[in-house]
């Protein structure tokens, strides 16, 4: 397994790769972890979905199942990722609307047509 992981990182300079892998391994050190392995893997599944990391997703689903996660738990982790991603889209539209005052400009005051006439969308 270590050889496969290292091959995935062969374009990264050794000093950076070493620090990253030490950090990653530290996250999974059982004696220094505040979160149990199954929960970590469920979090990692959701993060993998949101990050669009196919290899991460596959690996973390396998690890979660090996750590005792049920199909329902894996599915719920995925559903949480979907919900957070959807909420992020809503949040972005709220920010855009607030910054650009789109609702007022477009719908409350009407939109200027090409010839200067007021039309509503």
C-alpha positions as CSV (number, residue, x, y, z in Angstrom):
1,X,0.0,0.0,0.0
2,X,2.8,2.4,0.8
3,X,4.3,2.0,-2.6
4,X,1.0,2.7,-4.3
5,X,0.6,5.9,-2.2
6,X,4.1,7.0,-2.9
7,X,3.6,6.5,-6.7
8,X,0.6,8.8,-6.5
9,X,2.9,11.5,-5.2
10,X,6.0,11.0,-7.4
11,X,5.7,14.5,-9.0
12,X,5.8,16.2,-5.6
13,X,9.3,17.2,-4.2
14,X,10.4,14.7,-1.6
15,X,10.6,17.2,1.2
16,X,7.0,18.3,0.7
17,X,5.8,14.8,0.2
18,X,7.5,13.7,3.5
19,X,5.8,16.5,5.4
20,X,2.4,15.9,3.9
21,X,2.5,12.1,4.6
22,X,3.7,12.7,8.1
23,X,0.8,15.1,8.6
24,X,-1.7,12.6,7.1
25,X,-0.3,9.8,9.2
26,X,-0.6,11.9,12.3
27,X,-4.3,12.4,11.7
28,X,-4.8,8.6,11.9
29,X,-2.6,8.0,14.9
30,X,-5.0,6.1,17.3
31,X,-3.3,7.2,20.6
32,X,-3.5,10.9,19.7
33,X,-6.8,11.0,18.0
34,X,-10.0,12.6,19.5
35,X,-12.2,11.1,16.8
36,X,-12.6,7.3,16.3
37,X,-11.5,5.8,13.0
38,X,-15.0,5.1,11.6
39,X,-16.1,8.7,12.2
40,X,-12.9,10.0,10.6
41,X,-13.6,7.9,7.5
42,X,-17.2,9.1,7.3
43,X,-15.9,12.7,7.5
44,X,-13.3,11.9,4.8
45,X,-16.1,10.4,2.6
46,X,-18.0,13.7,2.8
47,X,-14.9,15.7,2.2
48,X,-13.9,13.6,-0.8
49,X,-17.3,14.0,-2.4
50,X,-17.2,17.8,-1.9
51,X,-13.6,17.9,-3.1
52,X,-14.4,15.8,-6.2
53,X,-11.5,13.4,-5.3
54,X,-12.5,10.0,-6.9
55,X,-9.5,8.2,-5.5
56,X,-10.0,9.6,-2.1
57,X,-13.7,8.7,-2.1
58,X,-13.1,5.1,-3.1
59,X,-10.3,4.7,-0.5
60,X,-12.2,6.3,2.3
61,X,-15.4,4.2,1.6
62,X,-13.3,1.1,1.8
63,X,-11.6,2.3,5.0
64,X,-14.9,3.3,6.5
65,X,-16.4,-0.2,5.8
66,X,-13.4,-1.9,7.2
67,X,-13.8,0.3,10.3
68,X,-17.3,-0.9,10.7
69,X,-19.4,1.7,8.9
70,X,-22.7,0.4,7.6
71,X,-24.2,1.2,4.1
72,X,-26.6,3.6,5.8
73,X,-23.8,5.5,7.5
74,X,-21.8,5.8,4.3
75,X,-25.0,7.0,2.5
76,X,-25.7,9.5,5.2
77,X,-22.2,10.9,5.0
78,X,-22.7,11.3,1.2
79,X,-26.1,13.0,1.9
80,X,-24.5,15.4,4.3
81,X,-21.9,16.3,1.6
82,X,-24.8,16.9,-0.9
83,X,-26.6,19.1,1.7
84,X,-23.6,21.2,2.4
85,X,-22.8,21.6,-1.3
86,X,-26.4,22.7,-1.9
87,X,-26.2,25.1,1.0
88,X,-23.0,26.6,-0.4
89,X,-24.7,27.3,-3.7
90,X,-27.6,29.1,-1.9
91,X,-25.0,31.0,0.2
92,X,-23.2,32.2,-2.9
93,X,-26.5,33.4,-4.4
94,X,-27.3,35.2,-1.2
95,X,-23.9,36.9,-1.2
96,X,-24.2,37.8,-4.9
97,X,-27.7,39.2,-4.4
98,X,-26.6,41.2,-1.4
99,X,-23.4,42.5,-3.1
100,X,-25.1,43.3,-6.4
101,X,-28.6,44.0,-5.1
102,X,-29.9,41.8,-8.0
103,X,-33.5,41.3,-6.8
104,X,-34.2,45.0,-6.5
105,X,-32.4,46.0,-9.7
106,X,-33.9,43.2,-11.8
107,X,-37.4,42.4,-10.5
108,X,-38.6,45.3,-8.3
109,X,-37.5,48.1,-10.6
110,X,-37.8,46.3,-13.9
111,X,-35.1,45.7,-16.5
112,X,-34.2,48.1,-19.2
113,X,-34.7,46.5,-22.6
114,X,-32.4,47.1,-25.5
115,X,-34.4,50.1,-26.7
116,X,-34.6,51.6,-23.2
117,X,-38.2,50.4,-22.4
118,X,-38.9,49.0,-19.0
119,X,-39.6,45.2,-19.0
120,X,-39.8,42.8,-16.2
121,X,-38.2,39.4,-16.4
